[in-house]
Amino acid sequence: MQVDALPLATPHVAHFQRQGIEELYPPQAETVAAGICDGENVMAAIPTASGKTLIAQLAMLTADGPGLYIVPLRALATEKHATFSELPGVDVGIATGDYDSPAAELADHDIVVATSEKVDSAIRNGASWVDDIGCVVVDEVHLLGQADRGPTLEVTLAHLRRLTPGVQLVALSATVANADEIADWLGAELVESDWRPVDLRTGVADADAVTYDDDTSDPLGIDATELPPEADLDTETTARLVDDALADGGQSLAFVRSRREAESLAERLRGEEDNSTGDATQADREAVASEIETLDGTVTGERLADCVRDGVAFHHAGLRSGHRALVESAFRERTLDAICATPTLAAGVNVPARRVVVRDQQRYTGSGTEWLPVLEIHQMCGRAGRPHLDPYGEAILVDTDDPEALAERYLDADPEAVESKLASEAALRTHVLSIIASGFAETESGILDLLAATFYAHQTPVDDLAGIVAAVIEELIEMGLVVRNAADGTDEDSSVLAATEIGATVSTQYITPETGVQIVEGLRRAAEMTEPTALTALEIICDTPDMHDTYLGNEERAAIYEYARRHADEFTTAMSEAEEFERWLEAVKTARILAEWSEGATIETLVERYRLGPGDLDSRIERADWLLSAADAVADVLGVSLPAIDRVRSRL
């Protein structure tokens, strides 16, 4: 199917043709046949790089109303905002933060790109602009099965379908085992395909050779006896695989399990660079390295810049968002040859490569290691093969111990089925409170009726949720966030539920009920203190589930303990009363870092002093600003005056 045969405005046809898109890929053509340009609901479960972005654009450009594009990550939102902003005559907005407003300004855009959390918070705050949406596109819809983001995504979609009856739904996903089930839930026509624009072959490597799924092999011939005693055989095999791809004129992505190992592998690959690039490429690398150094002078930034000068980079959540964006852009422009990354890079950001090497297939957890899901490995592999640049793509898993078992676990296996995580009591507490506070339902049966539109209810009889919802309602009542008022008689199913003023504030500020309760308790204790300080305000918000933990190493534990002892009269929790002492000490460390930042400490000083990534500091500052704003709103409801909140927030 030719692009100029589509029901698009002439400037949009010309735009796609300028990008080299003259004819649709087969999966794209199938979505057109399924009615994506006619307002029909469609789910496309197709491999990475098979044209999902164009499918989304076709839906939004032909929709009867503004388009809403929902993404799981801010980085992906930024990327898609830039892509859609190139469309002639299309006004594109982006929304990823400010969780305490309806974001009324979004009504002025033709397309809005937003995270599911932002859409959920806007709905909680009474956003009227969602009523006019003509098309909702959900990217990475398989993340319904993720414990942290999944419940919010499915409840948000359930709300959108209720608030905007007849809205067109377009779901985009990697291939999953139960794509038909998700499509059925959305009332969508399923387009499922394994077609790719670039052929992909997969394989497993040990030190001797790579064995591919087409029964071919390439020798590596690494002799472990000739390596230094400290050398890691898996790392040496990975380095050889990357080097071979670069020698053949391709770029490479290498996935490892941790930040430290991503940086270590990048340094290892620097040593293999022959620096035979042309003057233009080297000048481009110098320019990117200088931009990285301009962002900050941290050791991490300097290390990254040095790697970039040699054509390689590392990529992980500890980097500042600006650093990550520069690395991604330089790789897409072929200024960089290789990126060494943690699995977070595989979650949607557009960075394809000739060869993908997955050195580690397990990740660290709090108590040990666990195997990565098949779907996650397949997403990494799907990054192999750059359309219009590579004749093929290669994805290779490394296992120098038992490569055949690894191939059976991942390469010969289908991705897992997506299963709802909404039945988690923590998730339900948040969303049941939101339902009550927003006035969407005021009885237990009404809440269950609303939840009947979720993916969970599609997979499981909603009656199975009844007991959990009843328990969650009682917990919210005990927390002081919800009250029950008898209607006719004492039947709990018919009694009227209402959010307390605190409960409503907790919901609209988009903090979890658990965080709300802890902030209430902290503020009440602070009100009894003689002179609460900025550290008091910071300890209140840092000792909540919504603030990310900050790693506390054994070597610094004594110093943080001593700091907590010296400042004991500024904390709302006494050292002897902390229920989880180690967790509280981590909160004290975070509060100390933020206090020093507010007092003028530089990012370079804090990163070096507290052994955290510059991106970690950025995220803590951003979360602190959000949680302090929430605490200020809760303080107003309580009638508590804590000027320290505003003072410290103004300095962040």
C-alpha positions in Angstrom: 0.0 0.0 0.0 1.4 3.4 -1.0 1.5 6.3 1.4 -0.2 8.6 -1.1 -3.2 6.3 -1.1 -3.9 6.9 2.6 -6.6 9.4 3.8 -4.0 11.9 4.9 -3.6 15.6 4.2 -1.2 16.4 1.4 1.4 18.0 3.7 1.5 14.8 5.8 1.9 12.6 2.8 4.8 14.8 1.7 6.3 14.7 5.2 6.4 10.9 5.2 7.7 10.8 1.7 10.6 13.1 2.6 11.4 10.6 5.3 11.7 7.9 2.6 8.4 6.3 3.5 6.7 5.6 0.1 5.1 2.2 0.9 3.7 0.8 4.1 5.3 -2.2 5.8 3.1 -5.3 5.7 2.0 -4.9 9.4 1.3 -1.2 8.8 -0.9 -2.1 5.8 -2.7 -4.7 8.0 -3.7 -2.0 10.5 -5.1 0.1 7.7 -7.1 -2.9 6.6 -8.3 -3.3 10.2 -9.7 0.3 10.1 -7.0 2.3 11.9 -7.8 5.3 9.6 -11.5 4.8 10.1 -11.7 5.2 13.9 -11.6 1.4 14.6 -9.9 0.0 17.7 -6.7 -1.8 16.7 -3.9 -3.6 18.6 -0.6 -4.1 16.8 1.6 -6.8 18.3 4.7 -6.6 16.1 8.5 -6.7 16.5 10.6 -3.7 17.3 11.4 -1.5 14.3 8.4 -2.8 12.4 6.8 0.6 12.1 4.7 1.1 15.3 5.3 4.9 15.3 3.8 5.4 11.9 0.8 3.3 12.9 0.2 5.7 15.8 0.5 8.7 13.5 -2.0 7.3 11.0 -4.5 6.8 13.9 -4.0 10.3 15.4 -3.9 12.2 12.1 -7.2 10.6 10.9 -9.0 10.7 14.3 -12.2 12.6 15.0 -10.6 14.8 17.7 -7.2 15.3 19.4 -4.9 12.4 20.0 -3.4 11.2 23.3 -0.2 9.2 23.1 0.5 7.3 26.4 4.0 6.2 27.1 5.6 4.4 30.1 8.8 6.5 30.4 9.6 10.2 30.3 12.5 9.6 28.0 10.2 7.9 25.5 7.8 10.8 25.9 10.5 13.3 24.9 11.5 11.2 21.9 7.9 10.9 20.6 7.2 14.5 21.2 10.1 15.4 19.0 8.9 13.0 16.3 5.3 14.1 16.3 6.4 17.8 16.4 7.9 17.4 12.9 4.4 16.8 11.5 3.3 19.8 9.4 0.6 21.9 11.0 0.3 19.7 14.1 0.5 21.3 17.6 2.1 18.7 20.0 2.1 19.0 23.8 3.9 17.0 26.4 3.0 16.2 30.0 5.1 14.2 32.3 5.1 15.9 35.7 3.0 18.3 37.9 0.8 15.6 39.4 -1.4 18.0 41.3 -3.2 19.7 38.4 -5.7 18.9 35.6 -3.2 20.3 33.1 -6.0 22.3 31.4 -3.5 23.8 28.9 -3.3 20.4 27.2 -6.7 21.1 25.6 -5.0 23.4 23.1 -3.0 20.7 21.4 -3.7 18.4 18.5 -1.6 15.6 20.0 -0.6 15.2 23.7 2.2 12.9 24.7 2.0 11.9 28.3 2.9 9.2 30.8 0.1 7.0 32.2 0.8 8.5 35.6 0.2 12.0 34.3 -3.0 11.1 32.6 -4.2 9.3 35.7 -3.4 12.4 37.9 -5.1 14.8 35.4 -8.3 12.7 35.6 -8.1 12.7 39.4 -7.9 16.5 39.3 -11.0 16.8 37.1 -9.3 17.3 33.7 -12.1 18.2 31.2 -9.9 18.0 28.1 -10.0 14.2 28.1 -13.7 14.4 27.2 -12.7 15.7 23.7 -10.1 13.1 22.9 -10.7 11.3 19.6 -7.9 8.7 19.8 -5.8 7.2 22.5 -2.6 5.4 21.5 -1.0 3.2 24.2 2.7 2.4 23.6 4.2 -0.6 25.2 0.8 -1.9 26.3 2.3 -5.2 27.4 3.6 -3.3 30.5 0.1 -3.9 31.9 1.9 -6.9 33.4 4.4 -4.8 35.3 3.9 -4.6 39.0 4.7 -0.8 39.3 3.2 0.7 36.2 0.6 -1.9 35.1 -2.2 -1.1 37.6 -2.1 2.6 36.8 -2.2 1.9 33.1 -5.2 -0.4 33.2 -7.2 1.8 35.6 -6.4 4.9 33.4 -7.6 3.1 30.3 -10.8 2.0 32.1 -11.4 5.6 33.2 -10.7 7.0 29.6 -13.2 4.5 28.1 -15.8 5.5 30.6 -15.2 9.2 30.2 -15.0 9.2 26.4 -17.3 6.6 25.1 -16.5 5.7 21.5 -12.9 6.9 21.7 -10.6 5.1 19.3 -8.1 2.9 21.1 -4.8 1.9 19.5 -2.5 -0.4 21.5 1.1 -1.0 20.4 3.1 -3.9 21.8 5.9 -6.3 21.3 4.7 -9.8 20.6 3.3 -11.5 23.7 1.7 -14.8 24.4 -1.8 -13.4 25.0 -2.0 -10.4 22.6 -5.5 -11.7 21.6 -6.6 -11.4 25.3 -5.5 -7.8 25.5 -7.1 -7.0 22.2 -10.3 -8.6 23.3 -10.3 -6.5 26.5 -9.9 -3.3 24.4 -12.5 -4.4 21.9 -9.7 -4.1 19.2 -8.9 -5.9 16.0 -5.6 -7.7 16.5 -2.8 -7.3 14.0 -0.1 -9.8 15.0 3.0 -10.3 12.9 6.6 -11.4 13.2 7.6 -9.5 10.1 10.7 -7.2 10.4 12.1 -4.8 7.9 15.6 -6.2 8.6 16.2 -10.0 9.0 17.2 -11.0 12.5 19.3 -14.0 13.4 19.8 -14.9 17.0 22.5 -17.0 18.6 24.3 -18.0 21.8 28.1 -17.5 22.2 30.7 -19.2 24.4 34.4 -18.6 24.2 34.8 -20.8 21.2 32.1 -19.7 18.8 28.7 -18.2 18.2 26.0 -20.7 17.2 23.0 -19.2 15.4 19.4 -20.2 15.1 19.9 -21.0 11.4 22.5 -23.7 12.3 25.4 -21.6 11.2 28.3 -20.6 13.4 31.1 -18.1 13.6 34.4 -19.0 15.4 35.6 -16.8 18.2 38.5 -18.9 19.4 39.1 -17.2 22.8 41.6 -19.2 24.8 40.9 -18.8 28.5 44.4 -20.0 29.4 45.9 -17.0 27.6 43.8 -14.4 29.5 45.0 -12.6 32.6 43.9 -14.2 35.9 41.6 -11.3 36.7 39.8 -11.5 33.3 36.2 -12.5 33.1 35.5 -14.9 30.2 32.0 -13.7 29.6 33.3 -10.1 29.4 36.1 -11.0 27.0 33.6 -12.9 24.8 31.3 -9.9 24.8 34.2 -7.5 23.9 35.2 -9.8 21.0 31.6 -9.9 19.7 31.3 -6.1 19.8 34.7 -5.6 18.2 33.8 -8.0 15.3 30.6 -6.1 14.6 32.5 -2.8 14.5 35.2 -4.2 12.2 32.4 -5.2 9.9 31.1 -1.6 9.8 28.2 -2.1 12.2 27.3 -0.6 15.5 26.7 -2.6 18.6 24.7 -2.6 21.9 25.9 -4.6 24.8 23.6 -5.3 27.8 24.9 -6.0 31.3 23.2 -6.3 34.7 24.5 -3.3 36.6 25.6 0.3 36.3 29.1 -0.5 37.4 29.5 -3.2 34.9 28.1 -1.0 32.1 30.9 1.5 32.9 33.5 -1.1 33.2 32.7 -2.7 29.9 32.7 0.6 28.2 36.2 1.2 29.6 37.2 -2.2 28.4 36.0 -1.5 24.9 37.8 1.8 24.8 41.0 -0.2 24.9 40.0 -2.0 21.8 39.4 1.1 19.7 41.9 1.6 16.9 40.9 5.3 16.6 40.9 5.0 12.8 37.9 7.2 12.5 37.8 10.1 10.0 38.5 13.6 11.1 34.8 14.5 10.8 33.6 11.7 13.1 36.3 12.4 15.7 35.3 16.1 15.7 31.6 15.1 16.2 32.7 12.9 19.1 34.7 15.8 20.7 31.6 18.0 20.3 29.4 15.4 22.1 32.0 14.9 24.8 32.2 18.7 25.4 28.4 18.9 25.7 28.5 16.1 28.3 31.1 17.9 30.3 29.1 21.1 30.1 26.2 19.5 31.9 28.3 19.0 35.0 31.8 18.3 36.2 31.0 15.0 38.0 33.4 12.1 37.8 30.6 10.1 36.1 30.2 12.8 33.4 34.0 13.0 32.9 34.3 9.3 32.5 31.4 9.2 30.0 33.0 12.0 28.0 36.3 10.2 27.9 34.5 7.1 26.6 32.6 9.1 24.0 35.9 10.5 22.6 36.9 6.9 21.9 33.5 6.1 20.2 31.8 4.1 23.0 29.4 5.1 25.8 27.7 3.7 28.8 24.0 4.2 29.6 22.1 3.7 32.8 19.7 5.3 35.2 22.5 6.9 37.2 23.2 9.3 34.4 21.5 12.6 34.1 18.7 12.7 31.5 20.7 15.1 29.4 23.7 12.7 29.3 21.4 9.8 28.3 19.8 11.9 25.5 23.2 12.9 24.1 24.4 9.3 24.1 21.2 8.1 22.3 21.3 10.9 19.8 25.0 10.4 19.0 24.5 6.7 18.6 21.5 7.2 16.2 23.7 9.6 14.2 26.5 7.0 14.1 28.9 9.2 15.9 29.3 6.4 18.5 30.1 2.8 17.7 28.9 1.0 20.8 26.8 1.5 23.9 27.1 -0.6 27.1 23.8 -0.4 28.9 21.6 -1.8 31.6 18.3 -3.3 30.5 16.5 0.0 30.9 17.7 1.1 27.4 15.6 -1.7 25.9 12.3 -0.2 27.2 11.2 1.6 24.1 13.9 4.2 23.3 14.9 4.1 19.6 18.5 3.0 19.4 18.9 0.1 16.9 22.2 -1.5 16.2 23.7 -4.0 13.8 24.6 -6.4 16.6 23.1 -6.7 20.1 25.1 -8.6 22.7 23.4 -9.7 26.0 26.1 -10.6 28.4 23.9 -10.9 31.5 20.5 -12.6 31.6 20.0 -12.2 35.3 19.5 -9.1 37.5 20.2 -8.4 41.1 17.3 -8.3 43.5 17.3 -7.4 47.2 18.0 -11.0 48.1 20.0 -12.4 45.2 19.5 -12.7 41.4 16.6 -13.7 39.1 16.3 -14.6 35.5 15.1 -11.8 33.2 11.7 -12.5 31.6 11.7 -13.9 28.0 9.9 -10.8 26.8 12.6 -8.5 28.2 15.4 -10.5 26.5 13.4 -10.5 23.2 13.0 -6.7 23.4 16.8 -6.4 23.7 17.3 -8.7 20.8 14.7 -6.7 18.8 17.1 -3.7 18.8 19.3 -5.5 16.3 19.1 -4.4 12.7 18.8 -0.7 11.6 16.3 -0.2 8.8 17.8 1.3 5.7 21.3 0.9 7.2 21.9 -2.8 7.9 21.4 -5.8 5.6 20.7 -7.9 8.7 20.7 -7.8 12.5 22.3 -10.1 15.0 21.3 -10.7 18.6 23.7 -12.9 20.6 23.4 -14.1 24.2 26.6 -14.8 26.0 27.0 -17.9 28.2 30.4 -19.6 28.5 29.1 -22.3 30.8 26.0 -23.8 29.2 25.0 -22.0 25.9 22.6 -24.7 24.9 20.5 -24.3 28.0 20.4 -20.6 27.6 19.2 -20.9 24.0 16.4 -23.2 25.2 15.4 -20.8 28.0 15.3 -17.7 25.8 15.7 -18.1 22.0 13.5 -21.2 21.7 10.8 -19.8 24.1 7.7 -17.7 23.6 7.3 -14.5 25.6 5.3 -14.7 28.7 1.6 -13.9 28.9 0.7 -10.5 30.3 -1.1 -10.8 33.6 -2.7 -8.0 35.5 -1.1 -6.9 38.8 -4.1 -4.8 39.9 -5.0 -7.3 42.7 -2.1 -6.1 44.7 -3.5 -4.4 47.9 -1.0 -1.6 47.6 -2.1 -0.8 44.0 -5.8 -1.1 45.0 -5.5 1.2 48.0 -4.2 3.9 45.6 -6.9 3.4 42.9 -9.8 2.7 45.2 -9.1 6.0 47.1 -8.9 7.8 43.7 -12.2 6.3 42.6 -13.9 7.5 45.8 -12.2 10.9 46.0 -12.9 11.7 42.3 -16.6 10.8 42.8 -16.5 8.1 40.2 -18.2 5.7 42.7 -19.5 6.0 46.3 -20.4 2.5 47.2 -18.5 -0.8 47.3 -20.6 -2.2 44.5 -20.1 0.9 42.4 -16.3 0.5 42.8 -16.5 -3.1 41.7 -18.6 -2.0 38.7 -15.9 0.5 37.7 -13.2 -2.1 38.2 -15.1 -4.5 36.0 -13.8 -2.5 33.0 -10.1 -3.3 33.9 -7.9 -5.9 32.4 -7.9 -7.7 35.7 -11.6 -8.2 35.5 -11.3 -9.3 31.9 -8.9 -12.1 33.0 -10.6 -12.9 36.3 -14.2 -12.8 37.5 -14.6 -9.4 39.3 -16.2 -11.3 42.2 -12.6 -12.4 43.0 -11.8 -8.7 43.7 -14.7 -8.2 46.1 -13.0 -9.5 49.2 -9.8 -7.6 48.4 -11.7 -4.4 47.7 -13.7 -4.7 50.9 -10.4 -5.2 52.9 -8.8 -2.2 51.2 -11.8 0.0 52.0 -11.5 -0.9 55.6 -7.8 0.0 55.6 -8.5 3.3 54.0 -11.1 4.0 56.7 -8.6 3.1 59.4 -6.0 5.4 57.7 -8.5 8.3 58.1 -8.7 8.8 54.3 -12.2 7.5 53.8 -15.4 7.5 55.8 -18.5 5.3 55.6 -21.9 6.8 56.0 -24.8 4.4 56.3 -27.4 4.9 53.6 -30.5 2.7 54.1 -29.9 0.3 56.9 -26.4 -1.0 57.8 -25.6 -3.0 54.7 -22.0 -2.2 53.9 -22.5 -2.8 50.2 -25.0 0.1 50.0 -23.4 2.4 52.5 -22.0 5.7 51.0 -18.3 6.1 50.9 -16.6 9.5 50.9 -13.0 10.7 51.0 -12.1 12.8 54.0 -10.5 16.1 53.3 -7.1 14.5 53.9 -8.0 11.6 51.6 -9.1 13.9 48.8 -5.8 15.8 49.1 -3.7 12.7 49.1 -5.4 11.6 45.9 -5.2 14.9 44.0 -1.6 15.3 45.1 -0.9 11.9 43.6 0.8 10.4 46.5 0.1 6.9 47.8 -2.2 6.4 50.8 0.8 5.0 52.8 2.9 8.1 52.0 -0.1 10.4 52.9 -0.5 8.8 56.3 3.2 9.1 57.1 3.2 12.7 56.0 0.2 13.4 58.3 1.9 11.8 61.2 5.2 13.6 60.5 3.5 17.0 60.3 1.6 16.4 63.5 4.8 15.6 65.3 6.6 18.6 63.7 3.8 20.9 65.0 4.8 19.8 68.5 8.5 20.7 68.0 9.9 23.9 69.3 11.7 24.9 66.1 11.3 22.5 63.1 14.0 23.0 60.5 14.5 22.3 56.8 15.9 19.0 57.8 12.7 18.2 59.7 10.6 18.8 56.5 13.0 16.7 54.4 13.0 13.8 56.9 9.2 13.7 56.8 9.0 13.3 53.0 12.2 11.2 52.7 10.9 8.6 55.1 7.9 7.7 52.8 7.4 4.9 50.2 7.2 7.5 47.4 10.8 8.7 47.9 13.3 6.4 46.2 15.6 4.6 48.6 19.2 5.8 48.7 21.8 3.1 49.0 23.6 3.1 52.4 26.9 1.4 52.2 28.6 -0.3 55.2 31.4 2.1 55.1 29.2 5.2 55.5 26.7 3.7 57.9 28.5 4.8 61.0 28.8 8.4 59.6 25.0 8.6 58.9 24.3 7.1 62.3 26.4 9.8 64.0 24.7 12.5 61.8 21.3 11.2 62.9 22.3 11.2 66.5 23.6 14.8 66.3 20.4 16.0 64.6 18.0 13.9 66.6 16.1 17.0 67.9 15.3 18.0 64.3 13.7 14.6 63.3 10.1 13.7 63.8 11.1 10.0 64.4 13.3 9.2 67.4 16.1 6.8 66.6 14.7 4.3 69.2 11.2 4.5 67.6 12.1 3.8 64.0 10.3 0.6 63.0 12.7 -0.2 60.2 15.9 1.3 61.4 18.1 0.7 58.3 15.3 2.0 56.1 15.1 5.1 58.3 18.8 5.6 58.1 18.6 5.6 54.3 15.9 8.3 54.6 18.2 10.3 56.8 20.9 10.0 54.2 18.6 11.2 51.5 17.4 14.1 53.7 21.0 15.0 54.5 21.9 15.1 50.7 18.9 17.3 49.9 19.6 19.6 52.8 23.2 20.1 51.7 22.0 20.7 48.1 19.5 23.3 49.3 22.4 25.0 51.2 24.5 25.3 48.1 26.5 22.1 47.7 27.4 21.3 44.1 26.3 18.2 42.3 30.0 17.3 41.9 30.5 17.5 45.7 27.4 15.5 46.5 28.0 12.8 43.9 31.5 12.2 45.1 30.7 12.5 48.8 27.7 10.1 48.8 28.6 7.7 46.0 25.5 8.2 44.0 24.9 8.9 40.3 24.2 12.4 39.1 20.9 11.1 37.7 20.1 9.8 41.1 20.5 13.2 42.6 18.3 14.8 40.0 15.5 12.3 40.6 15.7 12.8 44.4 15.5 16.6 44.0 12.5 16.3 41.6 10.7 13.9 44.0 11.5 16.1 47.0 9.9 19.1 45.2 6.8 17.0 44.5 6.5 15.5 48.0 7.2 18.9 49.7 4.4 20.4 47.6 2.1 17.5 48.7 3.2 17.9 52.3 2.4 21.6 52.1 -1.1 20.8 50.8 -1.7 18.3 53.6 -0.4 20.8 56.2 -3.1 23.3 55.0 -5.8 20.7 55.6 -4.4 19.9 59.0 -4.0 23.5 60.0 -0.4 23.0 60.6 2.1 25.7 59.9 5.5 24.5 58.8 7.4 27.4 57.1 10.4 25.1 56.6 8.6 23.4 53.8 8.4 26.5 51.7 12.0 27.5 52.6 13.6 24.3 51.6 11.5 23.9 48.5 12.5 27.3 47.3 16.1 26.3 47.5 15.9 23.0 45.7 
